[in-house]
């Protein structure tokens, strides 16, 4: 961590996460393509149904990520301080909470399904498809919460490769099962949902097997499934931040979807869904780069190697920019062919082309947001990390989505995205610049010490 060439080290630590994230993003794209092509003339409504269902599904993932991050933090520290019983108790507590909260979310979601879909912007044309998809996804919420949380716990033991294999298994199986259920059994969006649940179930079993077969450093003991109140509170306290980030994304989607429905209708919602899926192909692998950056920054900051911290941040920013640039060029230069892959609807192609040109304008620079958030997390500075994690969605995008469409209609909704990205990048650059000046001052003090 403290001596190896930064670029090589970043690649080594990031590669498993980048591969896993890329496959996950690819499966989301393929899932939407299959639905769009299977429904033909109804592709707009089908894709729109996936768009409306996605942020509701993300709330369950937010719960899982919160549990996973909180449990992983406790387990890592317990292993480091030679407290195996505390680590085992944390593992059992997270498993219990994952099943319990997943079941509660599933039950509540199924009871209030239609009001939820209406809140998130489902129009009469989109509602049947969103309901058909989400009924099955909601029924399988326990599988998601437990599986995603287990993935973070495996990473906490330093076994990023096994966690990556779990993600690859789920995404790969989903891609294989999609055409079987959607086309072979002619199940449409329900087939896509069933394929997703079965694939996630396989991934969850694979990850749980890691703990159940003795491969892990932390032994799973059924008697420790009874939750510990102290550990439960600590998991909640640590995991609250990641959960709020995911919940804020879902909250933002309420306003975006409703604005799109008001100013553009079903076609605009479907166009946004396609653009969002394409952006995931760029955004999620960049998130993998940030995962690799975090331990490098944390270790070298603790070792007071401030110049190495700065070097690692610069390398991560360069790599992120180089990674996003090809994606930007493809989406900006070939929007119509991209939209046509998902659907042959001419109106969707026209609306999606105009939207894509606007939405991706600041795409090459979004690495500043991700790297900035990661840097402050690694430095143990939760306030700027929390501000940056929410800046784009709540501080900038939400107000812009509420204001700009009143003046510019549908174009105002699309314009809100690059403007919020630009403002978030400026904020991240400013905060990192201030931290860089502090590093320089600390370096000088370290050099003049006797």
C-alpha positions as CSV (number, residue, x, y, z in Angstrom):
1,X,0.0,0.0,0.0
2,X,2.8,2.4,0.9
3,X,5.4,1.5,-1.7
4,X,3.9,-0.1,-4.8
5,X,3.4,2.1,-7.9
6,X,0.1,3.8,-7.4
7,X,-1.3,3.1,-10.9
8,X,-0.5,-0.6,-10.6
9,X,-1.9,-0.8,-7.1
10,X,-5.1,1.0,-8.1
11,X,-5.7,-1.4,-10.9
12,X,-5.1,-4.4,-8.7
13,X,-7.6,-3.2,-6.1
14,X,-10.1,-1.9,-8.5
15,X,-10.2,-4.7,-11.1
16,X,-12.6,-7.1,-9.3
17,X,-15.1,-4.3,-8.5
18,X,-14.9,-2.8,-12.0
19,X,-15.6,-6.2,-13.6
20,X,-18.4,-7.0,-11.2
21,X,-20.0,-3.5,-11.7
22,X,-19.6,-3.7,-15.4
23,X,-21.4,-7.0,-15.6
24,X,-24.2,-5.8,-13.3
25,X,-24.6,-2.7,-15.5
26,X,-24.6,-4.8,-18.7
27,X,-27.3,-7.1,-17.3
28,X,-29.5,-4.0,-16.6
29,X,-29.1,-2.9,-20.2
30,X,-29.7,-6.4,-21.6
31,X,-32.8,-6.8,-19.4
32,X,-34.3,-3.6,-20.8
33,X,-33.4,-4.5,-24.4
34,X,-35.2,-7.9,-24.1
35,X,-38.3,-6.3,-22.6
36,X,-38.4,-3.5,-25.3
37,X,-38.0,-6.0,-28.1
38,X,-40.4,-8.6,-26.7
39,X,-43.2,-6.1,-26.4
40,X,-42.9,-4.5,-29.9
41,X,-45.5,-1.8,-30.3
42,X,-46.0,-1.7,-26.5
43,X,-42.2,-1.3,-25.8
44,X,-42.6,2.3,-24.6
45,X,-45.0,1.2,-21.8
46,X,-42.9,-1.9,-20.9
47,X,-39.7,0.1,-20.6
48,X,-41.5,2.8,-18.8
49,X,-42.7,0.1,-16.3
50,X,-39.1,-0.9,-15.6
51,X,-38.2,2.8,-15.1
52,X,-41.0,3.4,-12.5
53,X,-40.2,0.1,-10.7
54,X,-36.4,0.7,-10.5
55,X,-36.3,3.4,-7.7
56,X,-38.8,1.4,-5.5
57,X,-36.6,-1.6,-5.9
58,X,-33.6,0.5,-5.1
59,X,-35.0,1.2,-1.6
60,X,-34.7,-2.5,-0.8
61,X,-31.1,-2.4,-2.1
62,X,-30.5,0.7,0.1
63,X,-31.6,-1.3,3.2
64,X,-29.2,-4.1,2.1
65,X,-26.3,-1.8,1.5
66,X,-26.8,-0.1,4.8
67,X,-26.8,-3.4,6.6
68,X,-23.8,-4.6,4.6
69,X,-21.7,-1.5,5.2
70,X,-22.5,-1.4,8.9
71,X,-21.8,-5.1,9.4
72,X,-18.7,-5.0,7.3
73,X,-17.3,-2.1,9.4
74,X,-17.9,-3.9,12.7
75,X,-16.5,-7.3,11.4
76,X,-13.3,-5.6,10.0
77,X,-12.6,-3.8,13.2
78,X,-13.4,-6.9,15.3
79,X,-11.0,-9.1,13.3
80,X,-8.3,-6.5,13.5
81,X,-8.7,-6.3,17.3
82,X,-8.8,-10.1,17.7
83,X,-12.4,-10.2,18.9
84,X,-13.8,-13.2,16.9
85,X,-17.0,-13.5,19.0
86,X,-17.9,-9.9,18.3
87,X,-17.4,-10.5,14.6
88,X,-19.5,-13.7,14.7
89,X,-22.2,-11.8,16.6
90,X,-22.2,-9.0,14.0
91,X,-22.5,-11.6,11.2
92,X,-25.5,-13.3,12.9
93,X,-27.1,-9.9,13.6
94,X,-26.8,-8.7,10.0
95,X,-28.3,-12.0,8.7
96,X,-31.3,-11.7,11.0
97,X,-31.9,-8.1,10.2
98,X,-31.5,-8.8,6.4
99,X,-34.2,-11.5,6.5
100,X,-36.5,-9.5,8.9
101,X,-36.3,-6.1,7.1
102,X,-36.5,-7.8,3.7
103,X,-39.7,-9.5,4.8
104,X,-41.2,-6.3,6.2
105,X,-40.3,-4.3,3.1
106,X,-41.8,-7.1,0.9
107,X,-45.1,-7.2,2.8
108,X,-45.4,-3.4,3.0
109,X,-44.6,-3.0,-0.7
110,X,-47.1,-5.6,-1.8
111,X,-49.9,-4.1,0.3
112,X,-49.2,-0.5,-0.9
113,X,-48.1,-1.4,-4.4
114,X,-50.4,0.8,-6.5
115,X,-50.1,3.9,-4.3
116,X,-46.3,3.5,-4.5
117,X,-46.4,3.2,-8.2
118,X,-48.6,6.3,-8.6
119,X,-46.3,8.2,-6.3
120,X,-43.3,7.3,-8.4
121,X,-45.0,8.6,-11.6
122,X,-46.8,5.6,-13.1
123,X,-49.2,6.7,-15.8
124,X,-52.3,4.7,-16.8
125,X,-50.4,3.3,-19.8
126,X,-47.3,2.3,-17.7
127,X,-49.1,1.0,-14.6
128,X,-49.9,-2.5,-15.7
129,X,-46.3,-3.2,-16.7
130,X,-44.8,-1.6,-13.6
131,X,-47.2,-3.6,-11.4
132,X,-46.6,-6.9,-13.1
133,X,-42.8,-6.4,-12.7
134,X,-42.7,-5.1,-9.2
135,X,-45.1,-7.7,-7.7
136,X,-42.5,-10.4,-8.3
137,X,-39.6,-8.2,-7.3
138,X,-41.3,-7.2,-4.1
139,X,-42.0,-10.8,-3.2
140,X,-38.3,-11.6,-3.5
141,X,-37.0,-8.6,-1.5
142,X,-35.6,-11.0,1.2
143,X,-33.3,-12.5,-1.4
144,X,-32.0,-9.1,-2.4
145,X,-31.5,-7.7,1.1
146,X,-29.7,-10.8,2.4
147,X,-27.6,-11.3,-0.8
148,X,-26.4,-7.7,-1.2
149,X,-25.5,-7.5,2.6
150,X,-23.6,-10.8,2.4
151,X,-21.6,-9.4,-0.6
152,X,-20.3,-6.5,1.6
153,X,-19.5,-8.9,4.5
154,X,-17.4,-11.1,2.2
155,X,-15.5,-7.9,1.1
156,X,-15.0,-7.0,4.8
157,X,-12.8,-10.1,5.1
158,X,-10.7,-8.9,2.2
159,X,-12.1,-11.5,-0.2
160,X,-13.1,-9.1,-3.0
161,X,-12.6,-11.8,-5.6
162,X,-15.2,-14.1,-4.1
163,X,-17.7,-11.2,-3.8
164,X,-17.0,-10.4,-7.4
165,X,-17.8,-14.0,-8.4
166,X,-21.1,-13.8,-6.6
167,X,-22.0,-10.7,-8.5
168,X,-20.9,-12.2,-11.8
169,X,-23.0,-15.4,-11.1
170,X,-26.1,-13.4,-10.5
171,X,-25.7,-11.0,-13.4
172,X,-24.6,-13.8,-15.9
173,X,-27.5,-16.1,-14.9
174,X,-29.9,-13.2,-15.3
175,X,-28.7,-12.6,-18.8
176,X,-29.2,-16.3,-19.6
177,X,-32.6,-16.6,-18.0
178,X,-34.1,-13.4,-19.5
179,X,-34.6,-14.7,-23.1
180,X,-36.0,-18.0,-21.7
181,X,-38.7,-16.4,-19.6
182,X,-39.4,-13.3,-21.8
183,X,-39.3,-14.9,-25.2
184,X,-39.4,-18.7,-24.7
185,X,-42.3,-18.7,-22.2
186,X,-43.7,-15.4,-23.5
187,X,-44.0,-13.8,-20.0
188,X,-42.9,-10.3,-20.9
189,X,-42.0,-8.1,-18.0
190,X,-43.0,-10.8,-15.5
191,X,-40.5,-13.0,-17.1
192,X,-37.8,-10.4,-16.6
193,X,-38.7,-10.1,-12.9
194,X,-38.7,-13.9,-12.4
195,X,-35.3,-14.1,-14.1
196,X,-34.0,-11.4,-11.8
197,X,-35.2,-13.1,-8.6
198,X,-33.9,-16.5,-9.6
199,X,-30.5,-15.1,-10.5
200,X,-30.2,-13.1,-7.3
201,X,-31.3,-16.2,-5.4
202,X,-28.4,-18.2,-6.9
203,X,-26.0,-15.3,-6.1
204,X,-27.2,-15.1,-2.5
205,X,-26.8,-18.9,-2.0
206,X,-23.3,-18.7,-3.4
207,X,-22.4,-15.9,-1.0
208,X,-24.0,-17.5,2.1
209,X,-22.2,-20.7,1.2
210,X,-18.9,-18.8,1.9
211,X,-19.9,-18.4,5.6
212,X,-21.8,-21.7,6.0
213,X,-19.0,-24.0,4.7
214,X,-16.2,-22.6,6.9
215,X,-14.3,-20.7,4.1
216,X,-14.7,-17.4,6.0
217,X,-12.6,-16.0,8.8
218,X,-15.9,-15.4,10.7
219,X,-17.7,-18.6,11.6
220,X,-21.5,-18.7,11.2
221,X,-23.3,-20.0,14.2
222,X,-27.1,-20.3,14.2
223,X,-27.4,-19.5,17.9
224,X,-25.9,-16.1,17.2
225,X,-28.8,-15.2,14.8
226,X,-30.6,-13.7,17.8
227,X,-29.8,-10.0,17.2
228,X,-27.6,-8.1,19.7
229,X,-29.1,-4.7,20.5
230,X,-25.8,-2.9,20.8
231,X,-24.5,-4.3,17.5
232,X,-27.8,-3.6,15.9
233,X,-27.6,0.1,16.9
234,X,-24.0,0.3,15.6
235,X,-25.0,-1.3,12.3
236,X,-27.8,1.2,12.0
237,X,-25.6,4.1,12.9
238,X,-22.9,3.2,10.4
239,X,-25.2,2.1,7.6
240,X,-27.6,5.1,7.9
241,X,-25.4,7.2,5.5
242,X,-25.4,4.7,2.6
243,X,-29.1,4.1,3.1
244,X,-29.9,7.8,3.0
245,X,-27.9,8.1,-0.2
246,X,-29.9,5.4,-1.9
247,X,-33.2,6.7,-0.4
248,X,-32.4,10.2,-1.7
249,X,-31.9,8.7,-5.2
250,X,-35.3,7.1,-5.0
251,X,-36.8,10.3,-3.7
252,X,-35.3,12.3,-6.5
253,X,-36.9,9.8,-9.0
254,X,-40.3,10.6,-7.7
255,X,-39.9,14.2,-8.9
256,X,-38.1,13.3,-12.1
257,X,-40.6,10.7,-13.2
258,X,-43.6,13.0,-12.4
259,X,-41.9,15.9,-14.3
260,X,-41.3,13.6,-17.3
261,X,-44.9,12.4,-17.2
262,X,-46.3,15.9,-17.0
263,X,-44.1,17.5,-19.7
264,X,-43.4,14.5,-22.0
265,X,-45.6,11.5,-21.2
266,X,-44.8,7.8,-21.4
267,X,-42.3,8.2,-24.2
268,X,-40.1,10.6,-22.1
269,X,-40.1,8.2,-19.2
270,X,-39.0,5.3,-21.4
271,X,-36.4,7.5,-23.0
272,X,-35.0,8.4,-19.6
273,X,-34.9,4.7,-18.7
274,X,-32.8,3.9,-21.7
275,X,-30.4,6.8,-21.1
276,X,-30.1,5.8,-17.4
277,X,-29.3,2.2,-18.3
278,X,-26.6,3.4,-20.7
279,X,-25.1,5.7,-18.1
280,X,-24.9,2.8,-15.6
281,X,-22.4,1.2,-18.0
282,X,-20.1,4.1,-17.4
283,X,-21.0,5.1,-13.8
284,X,-20.8,1.8,-12.1
285,X,-17.3,0.8,-13.3
286,X,-16.1,4.2,-12.2
287,X,-17.6,3.4,-8.8
288,X,-15.4,0.3,-8.9
289,X,-12.3,2.6,-9.4
290,X,-13.4,4.5,-6.3
291,X,-13.6,1.2,-4.3
292,X,-10.0,0.6,-5.2
293,X,-8.9,4.1,-4.3
294,X,-10.4,4.1,-0.8
295,X,-7.9,1.7,0.9
296,X,-4.9,3.4,-0.8
297,X,-5.9,6.9,0.4
298,X,-6.8,5.6,3.9
299,X,-3.5,3.7,4.4
300,X,-1.2,6.4,3.1
301,X,-3.0,9.1,5.0
302,X,-2.6,7.1,8.2
303,X,1.1,6.6,7.3
304,X,1.4,10.4,6.8
305,X,2.6,9.9,3.2
306,X,0.6,12.9,2.0
307,X,2.3,13.2,-1.4
308,X,1.3,9.6,-2.1
309,X,-2.3,10.4,-1.2
310,X,-2.3,13.3,-3.7
311,X,-0.7,11.1,-6.4
312,X,-3.4,8.4,-5.9
313,X,-6.2,10.9,-6.2
314,X,-4.7,12.4,-9.4
315,X,-4.3,8.9,-10.9
316,X,-7.9,8.0,-10.0
317,X,-9.2,11.3,-11.6
318,X,-7.3,10.6,-14.8
319,X,-8.4,7.0,-15.0
320,X,-12.1,8.0,-14.3
321,X,-12.0,10.7,-17.0
322,X,-10.4,8.4,-19.6
323,X,-13.0,5.7,-18.7
324,X,-15.9,8.1,-19.2
325,X,-14.7,9.8,-22.3
326,X,-15.4,6.9,-24.8
327,X,-18.8,6.5,-23.3
328,X,-19.6,10.2,-23.7
329,X,-18.5,10.1,-27.3
330,X,-20.5,7.1,-28.2
331,X,-23.7,8.4,-26.5
332,X,-23.3,11.9,-27.9
333,X,-22.4,10.8,-31.5
334,X,-24.8,7.8,-31.9
335,X,-27.9,8.5,-29.8
336,X,-30.4,7.3,-32.4
337,X,-28.8,3.9,-33.1
338,X,-28.5,3.3,-29.3
339,X,-32.2,4.0,-28.7
340,X,-33.1,1.8,-31.7
341,X,-31.4,-1.2,-30.0
342,X,-34.0,-1.0,-27.3
343,X,-37.0,-0.2,-29.4
344,X,-38.0,0.5,-33.0
345,X,-40.6,3.1,-31.9
346,X,-39.9,6.2,-34.0
347,X,-41.2,8.7,-31.4
348,X,-39.1,7.1,-28.7
349,X,-36.0,7.4,-30.9
350,X,-36.7,11.1,-31.6
351,X,-37.3,12.0,-28.0
352,X,-34.5,9.8,-26.7
353,X,-32.0,11.3,-29.2
354,X,-32.7,14.9,-28.2
355,X,-32.6,13.9,-24.5
356,X,-29.3,12.0,-24.7
357,X,-27.5,14.9,-26.4
358,X,-28.4,17.1,-23.4
359,X,-28.0,14.7,-20.5
360,X,-24.5,13.5,-21.3
361,X,-22.9,16.9,-21.7
362,X,-20.9,16.9,-18.5
363,X,-20.3,13.1,-18.4
364,X,-16.5,13.2,-18.8
365,X,-16.1,15.0,-15.5
366,X,-18.4,13.1,-13.2
367,X,-15.3,11.3,-11.8
368,X,-14.8,14.3,-9.6
369,X,-18.0,13.6,-7.7
370,X,-17.2,9.9,-7.1
371,X,-13.5,10.4,-6.3
372,X,-14.2,13.3,-4.1
373,X,-16.8,11.4,-2.0
374,X,-14.4,8.4,-1.7
375,X,-11.4,10.6,-0.6
376,X,-13.3,12.1,2.3
377,X,-14.7,8.7,3.3
378,X,-11.2,7.3,3.4
379,X,-9.9,10.3,5.3
380,X,-12.5,9.7,8.0
381,X,-14.3,13.0,7.3
382,X,-18.0,12.1,7.1
383,X,-19.4,15.6,6.8
384,X,-17.9,16.5,3.4
385,X,-18.3,12.9,2.2
386,X,-22.0,13.1,3.1
387,X,-22.5,16.5,1.4
388,X,-20.9,15.3,-1.8
389,X,-22.8,12.0,-1.8
390,X,-26.1,14.0,-1.7
391,X,-25.0,17.1,-3.6
392,X,-26.0,16.0,-7.1
393,X,-29.3,14.5,-6.3
394,X,-30.8,16.6,-3.5
395,X,-28.9,19.9,-3.4
396,X,-28.8,20.5,-7.2
397,X,-30.9,18.1,-9.3
398,X,-34.1,18.2,-7.3
399,X,-34.5,22.0,-7.2
400,X,-33.6,22.2,-10.9
401,X,-36.2,19.6,-11.9
402,X,-38.8,21.5,-10.0
403,X,-37.9,24.9,-11.5
404,X,-36.5,24.5,-15.0
405,X,-39.5,22.7,-16.6
406,X,-41.8,25.6,-15.6
407,X,-39.8,27.7,-18.0
408,X,-38.5,25.3,-20.6
409,X,-40.9,22.3,-20.5
410,X,-39.4,18.9,-21.3
411,X,-36.0,20.4,-22.3
412,X,-35.9,21.9,-18.8
413,X,-36.1,18.4,-17.3
414,X,-33.2,17.1,-19.5
415,X,-31.1,20.2,-18.8
416,X,-31.4,19.7,-15.0
417,X,-29.0,16.7,-15.3
418,X,-25.9,18.2,-16.9
419,X,-26.3,21.4,-14.8
420,X,-26.5,19.4,-11.5
421,X,-23.5,17.3,-12.6
422,X,-21.5,20.5,-13.4
423,X,-22.4,22.1,-10.0
424,X,-21.5,18.8,-8.1
425,X,-18.2,18.6,-10.0
426,X,-17.3,22.2,-9.0
427,X,-18.2,21.5,-5.4
428,X,-16.1,18.3,-5.3
429,X,-13.1,20.1,-7.0
430,X,-13.4,22.9,-4.5
431,X,-13.5,20.7,-1.4
432,X,-10.6,18.5,-2.7
433,X,-8.6,21.6,-3.5
434,X,-9.0,22.8,0.0
435,X,-7.9,19.4,1.3
436,X,-4.9,19.4,-1.1
437,X,-3.7,22.7,0.5
438,X,-3.9,21.1,3.9
439,X,-1.8,18.2,2.7
440,X,0.9,20.6,1.4
441,X,1.0,22.3,4.8
442,X,1.2,19.0,6.7
443,X,4.0,17.8,4.4
444,X,6.0,21.0,5.2
445,X,5.5,20.4,8.9
446,X,6.6,16.8,8.6
447,X,9.8,17.8,6.8
448,X,10.9,20.4,9.3
449,X,10.4,18.0,12.3
450,X,13.7,17.1,13.9
